[in-house]
Every structure is written in structure tokens, then in C-alpha cells.
Amino acid sequence: MNRILLFIVVLLVPVTIVISGEKETKQVLASKEVYNLEWQLNENSETEIEQDEKPSEVLVSNNANKSEAFYVGLDDYIIGVVAGEMPASFNMEALKAQAVAARTYALYKMQNIPGYVLATSVNDQVYLSEEEMQNRWGNNYEYYYNRIKEAVLSTKDEVITYDGDIIISYYFAISNGYTDDGKTVFNDNKDYLVSVPSVWDKNYPDAYISKATLSKGNFCNSLNISCDSITISNVIRGENNYVREITINGEAFTGREVFNKLGLKSTDFEITSDGDAVFITTYGFGHSVGMSQYGAEGMANEGYNYQDILKHYYKGTEIEKI
């Protein structure tokens, strides 16, 4: 039987958690008495558990610095992430793929970082509470909530593995027609995070192509370069067309540097200028590693199931139940 390392924190009924420095203080309510518990999380807090012993909760925080955190049931958390990360109108098989990818990401973090607190933002995975879902969907709340709940519960306890281990399941909105490899983008040299074709993305031009106009001053200030004129040279692209290197006004940058400094949607970009205006066209949206969400939608609409989708974007992986 496969075994999966998870980090166990024994808890009663949680009320509040306040994280400060290296210690976490948790208040719990039991038999009408309140106890204050303190513990230090470290490398020795690992416990090997059987496959049928599954985590039922995750620790999440709405704060950027994760100074306050609270527990959410695992299934409820995945429902909130799918609601926050993928359009609820997407094909059911795409929603299932997103549910498994989101669950895998959360459990990878829990497995590899003791006491990990998941941000409810893009710093980890966007998570919506039921109130936020109601505000987003209005009168369609019940319909969309039930669709996402079906996607989550029909894939309950399923995760993506590589050689028996839970993977880090990066995903993003839409590619330029190819995903990128983890080594180039995140310096994460995983065999399953390699560039693959994602031809379905080009079927969604409104999401696939973006155009932006910057003033010459803002453009140069963001890159910290001289600004007499705009000169683009020495553009080096990967086989998947993402920019690897580029020279702007005599200064050399990586594609990732330009992406980050200018807040671009993709590292597949084109830059032109006219007078005081700089025009930037990007292809794709996101870091480009792992599963393309619009690619998943395109595959699902062509009849692929969620397992087909996940195995396409995460090479050499399997779908297993924890």
C-alpha cells in the first residue's frame, strides 16, 4: 500500500488561531472548558500515516502575512478554490481537473512544510467563502455551487502523483499554445513540469491575447533604464516562443524580469513604441507552468476526461486516492 507523509496536528474544535513568530497558539473548546495549547512545529513533527487516514482540514489565512489563520474542511476548501480559480460555467471535466489539481497543491504543501498556512490569494490558491460565492454569482449561486460541489465530491480524495509522491501541481489561466517548464520559470526541475503543447488555448482569443499601452516614462521607470528612445534588440525565445532574453535600450533582461517588472500577463510578449507611447502585446496569461485552465476547458469540450487532462499537463503522473 502506498504511504503518504502528512503532518498531523491533533485538535479539538477550533475557535481561533493566532500565529506569532515561531510559535502558534490555538484556543480550543471542549467540555465547556477553554484550553490554551502551544506547540513548536519542526522537522520532527512528521508522522507516517496509512492511505486511509486522510486530512480532514486545512489551515488558511486571508492575511498577506498569514498572521491570522483558521481551519476549513478539506472538501469545503477545495470547493472554495475551484470557485475562485476557474469559471464555474466551465465543462464539468475541466472543473474536476481543477479540483484534483487544487487538492494536490494543498496536500503537497501540507506534506512538505509542517503547519503550512495556505493563503486565500494568488500567493497560494484563490479561495472564496460561501458569502463571496453568493456575491459573485447572485441568483445563480445554487446552480454554480452545486456544479462545483459535484466536481469536488466526484473526485474526492484524488491527487496527482509521480513515482508515488504527491506533486506540486502548478496551474495558470491560459498559455500561448505551449506550457513552459518548471526549471526555467521556478527553477523547479521536476520531470513532470515540462513544456507541452496546449493548442486549445488559441480557441479563446479574448483570454489568449492582451494589449496594453504604457507611457514611455512609466515603461522606462519600471525597468530602470534610460529613456531617450525605445530600442528593442537581441530577443531570444525558447522553442515554445516564451522570451528568454531581451535587450531594451542597451540593458539586458530575462523574459521573466520584464514580465515581473512591467506586470505583464505572459512572457510571450512583443514591444513596440511610437512617440511617447509603448505598446505591449502578450499571448497567454499566467506563469505558464503546469495545467492551462483554458486548455483544460478546450480538452474537455473535445471529449477528454479530467484524468486525460491532468496526465497531459503533468507528464508521467498518475491519479491516486489518498
MIDREN-742213 format. One record per residue (C-alpha): x, y, z; residue number from 1. Coordinates in nm, 3 decimals, m for minus. Layout:
N
@x X&y Y&z Z&k NUM $
...
END
This chain:
322
@x 0.000&y 0.000&z 0.000&k 1 $
@x 0.130&y 0.339&z m0.085&k 2 $
@x 0.211&y 0.556&z 0.212&k 3 $
@x 0.199&y 0.932&z 0.207&k 4 $
@x 0.374&y 1.158&z 0.458&k 5 $
@x 0.141&y 1.409&z 0.615&k 6 $
@x 0.187&y 1.634&z 0.914&k 7 $
@x m0.065&y 1.582&z 1.192&k 8 $
@x m0.181&y 1.846&z 1.435&k 9 $
@x m0.419&y 1.699&z 1.692&k 10 $
@x m0.704&y 1.938&z 1.754&k 11 $
@x m1.037&y 1.960&z 1.922&k 12 $
@x m1.299&y 2.207&z 1.798&k 13 $
@x m1.103&y 2.513&z 1.682&k 14 $
@x m1.216&y 2.865&z 1.758&k 15 $
@x m0.924&y 3.094&z 1.674&k 16 $
@x m0.560&y 3.064&z 1.582&k 17 $
@x m0.309&y 3.342&z 1.621&k 18 $
@x 0.034&y 3.286&z 1.473&k 19 $
@x 0.321&y 3.485&z 1.613&k 20 $
@x 0.690&y 3.428&z 1.543&k 21 $
@x 0.783&y 3.062&z 1.561&k 22 $
@x 0.501&y 2.958&z 1.793&k 23 $
@x 0.136&y 2.906&z 1.724&k 24 $
@x m0.124&y 2.943&z 2.000&k 25 $
@x m0.456&y 2.772&z 1.948&k 26 $
@x m0.767&y 2.807&z 2.158&k 27 $
@x m0.997&y 2.507&z 2.161&k 28 $
@x m1.331&y 2.447&z 2.327&k 29 $
@x m1.402&y 2.109&z 2.485&k 30 $
@x m1.650&y 2.010&z 2.760&k 31 $
@x m1.728&y 2.381&z 2.812&k 32 $
@x m1.367&y 2.446&z 2.912&k 33 $
@x m1.114&y 2.651&z 2.714&k 34 $
@x m0.757&y 2.529&z 2.697&k 35 $
@x m0.458&y 2.718&z 2.559&k 36 $
@x m0.224&y 2.490&z 2.369&k 37 $
@x 0.121&y 2.582&z 2.242&k 38 $
@x 0.347&y 2.378&z 2.021&k 39 $
@x 0.660&y 2.419&z 1.818&k 40 $
@x 0.646&y 2.284&z 1.461&k 41 $
@x 0.971&y 2.135&z 1.337&k 42 $
@x 1.115&y 1.866&z 1.115&k 43 $
@x 1.049&y 1.602&z 1.383&k 44 $
@x 0.673&y 1.658&z 1.376&k 45 $
@x 0.630&y 1.420&z 1.081&k 46 $
@x 0.413&y 1.115&z 1.120&k 47 $
@x 0.375&y 0.847&z 0.856&k 48 $
@x 0.013&y 0.751&z 0.815&k 49 $
@x m0.177&y 0.491&z 0.620&k 50 $
@x m0.352&y 0.580&z 0.300&k 51 $
@x m0.695&y 0.553&z 0.463&k 52 $
@x m0.605&y 0.817&z 0.726&k 53 $
@x m0.682&y 1.138&z 0.539&k 54 $
@x m0.653&y 1.500&z 0.645&k 55 $
@x m0.997&y 1.649&z 0.704&k 56 $
@x m0.898&y 2.015&z 0.740&k 57 $
@x m0.654&y 2.271&z 0.607&k 58 $
@x m0.522&y 2.585&z 0.770&k 59 $
@x m0.587&y 2.902&z 0.570&k 60 $
@x m0.538&y 3.277&z 0.610&k 61 $
@x m0.686&y 3.585&z 0.448&k 62 $
@x m0.390&y 3.797&z 0.559&k 63 $
@x m0.094&y 3.861&z 0.332&k 64 $
@x 0.148&y 3.789&z 0.617&k 65 $
@x m0.062&y 3.492&z 0.737&k 66 $
@x m0.074&y 3.641&z 1.086&k 67 $
@x m0.425&y 3.505&z 1.148&k 68 $
@x m0.542&y 3.166&z 1.032&k 69 $
@x m0.842&y 2.938&z 1.060&k 70 $
@x m0.933&y 2.580&z 0.977&k 71 $
@x m1.155&y 2.484&z 0.684&k 72 $
@x m1.275&y 2.134&z 0.600&k 73 $
@x m1.073&y 1.994&z 0.309&k 74 $
@x m1.371&y 1.942&z 0.077&k 75 $
@x m1.511&y 2.287&z 0.156&k 76 $
@x m1.169&y 2.437&z 0.093&k 77 $
@x m1.141&y 2.271&z m0.249&k 78 $
@x m1.492&y 2.390&z m0.339&k 79 $
@x m1.386&y 2.744&z m0.247&k 80 $
@x m1.066&y 2.716&z m0.452&k 81 $
@x m1.237&y 2.584&z m0.764&k 82 $
@x m1.488&y 2.868&z m0.730&k 83 $
@x m1.206&y 3.120&z m0.700&k 84 $
@x m0.972&y 2.979&z m0.962&k 85 $
@x m1.191&y 2.862&z m1.253&k 86 $
@x m1.511&y 2.994&z m1.414&k 87 $
@x m1.800&y 2.792&z m1.270&k 88 $
@x m1.951&y 2.768&z m1.619&k 89 $
@x m1.660&y 2.557&z m1.748&k 90 $
@x m1.710&y 2.199&z m1.863&k 91 $
@x m1.755&y 1.953&z m1.574&k 92 $
@x m1.441&y 1.761&z m1.671&k 93 $
@x m1.236&y 2.081&z m1.656&k 94 $
@x m1.383&y 2.157&z m1.313&k 95 $
@x m1.290&y 1.806&z m1.198&k 96 $
@x m0.934&y 1.854&z m1.325&k 97 $
@x m0.916&y 2.182&z m1.133&k 98 $
@x m1.049&y 2.015&z m0.818&k 99 $
@x m0.782&y 1.744&z m0.828&k 100 $
@x m0.506&y 1.996&z m0.907&k 101 $
@x m0.618&y 2.222&z m0.619&k 102 $
@x m0.636&y 1.931&z m0.374&k 103 $
@x m0.295&y 1.809&z m0.485&k 104 $
@x m0.138&y 2.152&z m0.441&k 105 $
@x m0.278&y 2.192&z m0.088&k 106 $
@x m0.172&y 1.846&z 0.025&k 107 $
@x 0.174&y 1.886&z m0.127&k 108 $
@x 0.223&y 2.200&z 0.083&k 109 $
@x 0.090&y 2.029&z 0.396&k 110 $
@x 0.309&y 1.726&z 0.337&k 111 $
@x 0.631&y 1.915&z 0.274&k 112 $
@x 0.602&y 2.213&z 0.511&k 113 $
@x 0.492&y 2.137&z 0.869&k 114 $
@x 0.200&y 2.351&z 0.978&k 115 $
@x 0.176&y 2.523&z 0.639&k 116 $
@x m0.085&y 2.802&z 0.620&k 117 $
@x m0.248&y 2.835&z 0.278&k 118 $
@x m0.306&y 3.191&z 0.162&k 119 $
@x m0.653&y 3.253&z 0.020&k 120 $
@x m0.498&y 3.462&z m0.259&k 121 $
@x m0.285&y 3.401&z m0.568&k 122 $
@x 0.011&y 3.356&z m0.332&k 123 $
@x m0.124&y 3.001&z m0.297&k 124 $
@x m0.474&y 2.940&z m0.432&k 125 $
@x m0.762&y 3.185&z m0.454&k 126 $
@x m1.029&y 3.067&z m0.209&k 127 $
@x m1.385&y 3.205&z m0.190&k 128 $
@x m1.610&y 3.172&z 0.113&k 129 $
@x m1.976&y 3.089&z 0.055&k 130 $
@x m2.061&y 3.455&z 0.111&k 131 $
@x m1.811&y 3.557&z m0.157&k 132 $
@x m1.956&y 3.296&z m0.395&k 133 $
@x m2.305&y 3.436&z m0.334&k 134 $
@x m2.182&y 3.787&z m0.409&k 135 $
@x m2.011&y 3.667&z m0.728&k 136 $
@x m2.293&y 3.454&z m0.868&k 137 $
@x m2.604&y 3.624&z m0.729&k 138 $
@x m2.918&y 3.440&z m0.834&k 139 $
@x m2.707&y 3.166&z m0.996&k 140 $
@x m2.537&y 3.081&z m0.667&k 141 $
@x m2.707&y 2.747&z m0.603&k 142 $
@x m2.659&y 2.628&z m0.962&k 143 $
@x m2.288&y 2.710&z m0.976&k 144 $
@x m2.220&y 2.599&z m0.620&k 145 $
@x m2.376&y 2.259&z m0.688&k 146 $
@x m2.176&y 2.219&z m1.011&k 147 $
@x m1.850&y 2.282&z m0.830&k 148 $
@x m1.951&y 2.065&z m0.535&k 149 $
@x m2.020&y 1.781&z m0.780&k 150 $
@x m1.675&y 1.823&z m0.936&k 151 $
@x m1.509&y 1.815&z m0.595&k 152 $
@x m1.703&y 1.525&z m0.443&k 153 $
@x m1.689&y 1.311&z m0.758&k 154 $
@x m1.308&y 1.329&z m0.736&k 155 $
@x m1.299&y 1.307&z m0.355&k 156 $
@x m0.955&y 1.223&z m0.212&k 157 $
@x m0.793&y 1.205&z m0.556&k 158 $
@x m0.448&y 1.356&z m0.601&k 159 $
@x m0.182&y 1.363&z m0.874&k 160 $
@x 0.130&y 1.158&z m0.803&k 161 $
@x 0.466&y 1.099&z m0.968&k 162 $
@x 0.658&y 0.787&z m0.866&k 163 $
@x 0.412&y 0.751&z m0.578&k 164 $
@x 0.464&y 1.103&z m0.441&k 165 $
@x 0.217&y 1.391&z m0.443&k 166 $
@x 0.331&y 1.652&z m0.695&k 167 $
@x 0.344&y 2.030&z m0.682&k 168 $
@x 0.055&y 2.093&z m0.921&k 169 $
@x 0.109&y 2.441&z m1.059&k 170 $
@x m0.165&y 2.573&z m1.287&k 171 $
@x m0.246&y 2.902&z m1.461&k 172 $
@x m0.508&y 3.067&z m1.681&k 173 $
@x m0.404&y 3.024&z m2.045&k 174 $
@x m0.088&y 2.959&z m2.246&k 175 $
@x 0.049&y 3.091&z m2.574&k 176 $
@x m0.011&y 2.748&z m2.727&k 177 $
@x 0.254&y 2.576&z m2.513&k 178 $
@x 0.310&y 2.546&z m2.142&k 179 $
@x 0.655&y 2.627&z m2.006&k 180 $
@x 0.888&y 2.410&z m1.798&k 181 $
@x 0.925&y 2.444&z m1.423&k 182 $
@x 1.303&y 2.465&z m1.432&k 183 $
@x 1.301&y 2.780&z m1.646&k 184 $
@x 1.020&y 2.958&z m1.464&k 185 $
@x 1.056&y 2.850&z m1.100&k 186 $
@x 1.398&y 2.680&z m1.101&k 187 $
@x 1.196&y 2.371&z m1.011&k 188 $
@x 1.347&y 2.083&z m1.206&k 189 $
@x 1.062&y 1.831&z m1.183&k 190 $
@x 1.027&y 1.569&z m1.457&k 191 $
@x 0.651&y 1.623&z m1.472&k 192 $
@x 0.677&y 2.003&z m1.513&k 193 $
@x 0.785&y 2.020&z m1.877&k 194 $
@x 0.665&y 2.221&z m2.173&k 195 $
@x 0.376&y 2.057&z m2.361&k 196 $
@x 0.153&y 2.175&z m2.648&k 197 $
@x m0.174&y 2.338&z m2.547&k 198 $
@x m0.332&y 2.414&z m2.882&k 199 $
@x m0.682&y 2.456&z m2.736&k 200 $
@x m0.587&y 2.788&z m2.575&k 201 $
@x m0.593&y 2.973&z m2.906&k 202 $
@x m0.966&y 2.900&z m2.931&k 203 $
@x m1.023&y 3.166&z m2.663&k 204 $
@x m0.884&y 3.485&z m2.820&k 205 $
@x m1.037&y 3.718&z m2.560&k 206 $
@x m0.825&y 3.549&z m2.292&k 207 $
@x m0.535&y 3.448&z m2.517&k 208 $
@x m0.428&y 3.790&z m2.649&k 209 $
@x m0.388&y 4.104&z m2.439&k 210 $
@x m0.279&y 4.454&z m2.541&k 211 $
@x m0.151&y 4.727&z m2.313&k 212 $
@x m0.024&y 5.081&z m2.367&k 213 $
@x 0.226&y 5.246&z m2.132&k 214 $
@x 0.376&y 5.590&z m2.137&k 215 $
@x 0.745&y 5.590&z m2.225&k 216 $
@x 0.824&y 5.732&z m1.882&k 217 $
@x 0.637&y 5.459&z m1.693&k 218 $
@x 0.791&y 5.192&z m1.913&k 219 $
@x 1.147&y 5.314&z m1.854&k 220 $
@x 1.098&y 5.382&z m1.485&k 221 $
@x 0.964&y 5.031&z m1.430&k 222 $
@x 1.270&y 4.883&z m1.599&k 223 $
@x 1.508&y 5.143&z m1.450&k 224 $
@x 1.657&y 5.227&z m1.789&k 225 $
@x 1.743&y 5.545&z m1.978&k 226 $
@x 1.457&y 5.677&z m2.183&k 227 $
@x 1.577&y 5.891&z m2.474&k 228 $
@x 1.417&y 5.641&z m2.710&k 229 $
@x 1.295&y 5.280&z m2.704&k 230 $
@x 1.521&y 5.028&z m2.875&k 231 $
@x 1.448&y 4.654&z m2.865&k 232 $
@x 1.717&y 4.407&z m2.972&k 233 $
@x 1.862&y 4.059&z m2.914&k 234 $
@x 1.527&y 3.893&z m2.846&k 235 $
@x 1.588&y 3.525&z m2.770&k 236 $
@x 1.288&y 3.296&z m2.743&k 237 $
@x 1.251&y 2.935&z m2.634&k 238 $
@x 1.112&y 2.671&z m2.867&k 239 $
@x 0.773&y 2.743&z m2.710&k 240 $
@x 0.810&y 3.114&z m2.803&k 241 $
@x 0.840&y 3.248&z m2.449&k 242 $
@x 1.100&y 3.525&z m2.424&k 243 $
@x 1.419&y 3.407&z m2.253&k 244 $
@x 1.638&y 3.714&z m2.308&k 245 $
@x 1.583&y 4.062&z m2.444&k 246 $
@x 1.784&y 4.385&z m2.464&k 247 $
@x 1.596&y 4.713&z m2.411&k 248 $
@x 1.782&y 5.043&z m2.455&k 249 $
@x 2.111&y 4.856&z m2.423&k 250 $
@x 2.014&y 4.682&z m2.096&k 251 $
@x 1.986&y 4.302&z m2.093&k 252 $
@x 1.688&y 4.138&z m1.921&k 253 $
@x 1.543&y 3.792&z m1.892&k 254 $
@x 1.187&y 3.748&z m2.012&k 255 $
@x 1.083&y 3.680&z m1.652&k 256 $
@x 1.236&y 4.007&z m1.536&k 257 $
@x 1.039&y 4.208&z m1.792&k 258 $
@x 0.726&y 4.006&z m1.708&k 259 $
@x 0.764&y 4.088&z m1.337&k 260 $
@x 0.881&y 4.449&z m1.363&k 261 $
@x 0.607&y 4.552&z m1.608&k 262 $
@x 0.335&y 4.331&z m1.461&k 263 $
@x 0.276&y 4.154&z m1.792&k 264 $
@x 0.032&y 3.870&z m1.840&k 265 $
@x 0.282&y 3.639&z m2.009&k 266 $
@x 0.648&y 3.601&z m2.101&k 267 $
@x 0.544&y 3.567&z m2.466&k 268 $
@x 0.534&y 3.937&z m2.545&k 269 $
@x 0.605&y 4.189&z m2.821&k 270 $
@x 0.707&y 4.551&z m2.753&k 271 $
@x 0.681&y 4.841&z m2.997&k 272 $
@x 0.679&y 5.216&z m2.946&k 273 $
@x 0.558&y 5.533&z m3.115&k 274 $
@x 0.648&y 5.871&z m2.972&k 275 $
@x 0.564&y 5.873&z m2.600&k 276 $
@x 0.364&y 5.550&z m2.613&k 277 $
@x 0.487&y 5.193&z m2.568&k 278 $
@x 0.264&y 4.914&z m2.695&k 279 $
@x 0.286&y 4.563&z m2.549&k 280 $
@x 0.105&y 4.257&z m2.682&k 281 $
@x 0.110&y 3.939&z m2.475&k 282 $
@x 0.000&y 3.586&z m2.561&k 283 $
@x m0.131&y 3.381&z m2.272&k 284 $
@x m0.195&y 3.474&z m1.911&k 285 $
@x m0.004&y 3.344&z m1.610&k 286 $
@x 0.326&y 3.182&z m1.520&k 287 $
@x 0.265&y 2.912&z m1.785&k 288 $
@x 0.375&y 2.608&z m1.579&k 289 $
@x 0.154&y 2.303&z m1.532&k 290 $
@x m0.213&y 2.292&z m1.629&k 291 $
@x m0.362&y 2.559&z m1.852&k 292 $
@x m0.716&y 2.617&z m1.727&k 293 $
@x m0.847&y 2.726&z m2.066&k 294 $
@x m0.657&y 2.437&z m2.218&k 295 $
@x m0.839&y 2.206&z m1.977&k 296 $
@x m1.168&y 2.359&z m2.090&k 297 $
@x m1.077&y 2.308&z m2.454&k 298 $
@x m0.975&y 1.947&z m2.397&k 299 $
@x m1.296&y 1.878&z m2.201&k 300 $
@x m1.507&y 2.025&z m2.482&k 301 $
@x m1.336&y 1.785&z m2.723&k 302 $
@x m1.436&y 1.488&z m2.508&k 303 $
@x m1.129&y 1.434&z m2.291&k 304 $
@x m1.198&y 1.345&z m1.929&k 305 $
@x m1.031&y 1.504&z m1.629&k 306 $
@x m0.772&y 1.229&z m1.595&k 307 $
@x m0.673&y 1.274&z m1.962&k 308 $
@x m0.636&y 1.647&z m1.897&k 309 $
@x m0.420&y 1.611&z m1.588&k 310 $
@x m0.194&y 1.348&z m1.742&k 311 $
@x m0.142&y 1.570&z m2.047&k 312 $
@x m0.027&y 1.870&z m1.846&k 313 $
@x 0.166&y 1.680&z m1.576&k 314 $
@x 0.380&y 1.433&z m1.767&k 315 $
@x 0.428&y 1.079&z m1.637&k 316 $
@x 0.185&y 1.122&z m1.348&k 317 $
@x m0.095&y 0.908&z m1.209&k 318 $
@x m0.422&y 0.988&z m1.034&k 319 $
@x m0.448&y 0.813&z m0.697&k 320 $
@x m0.668&y 0.829&z m0.388&k 321 $
@x m0.508&y 0.926&z m0.060&k 322 $
END
